[in-house]
Amino acid sequence: MPALQAFHDSQRPLASIFQVKITVQLLGQARQLSPTERVILHVEEGASVDELVPHLLTGAPDSLHLILSERSREAQQLRRSVMAIRNNETIEPSARDLLKDGDEVSLLPPMSGG
């Protein structure tokens, strides 16, 4: 029983204990600027797409940062012009508790040109 007691005495919130695997697919111009089409991330259960952005862009080229992210005072988040799609359904990037283990999130920046 000591291990169970140590678990309950932990100061970490339960959400930080559980990790989920999310596959992020880059589309459009983001795909052209990235060295890879898909990235697998392990994040806390209940994370939002906005919370994926710092993990996704770690070590990414500056051009990809410009296409996908906008910086706020608090944190880096997905540009509002970038469409976030979870398992073929458009979702709000700031919404929490939508992402589940094994989900695929596609990020589609606006198309340019004429």
Secondary structure, DSSP 8 states (H G I E B T S, - for coil): -HHHHHHHH--S-GGGT-EEEEEEEE-HHHHHHSS-SEEEEEEETT--HHHHHHHHHTT--HHHHHHHEEE-SS-EEE-TTSEEEETTEEE-TT-SS---TT-EEEEE------
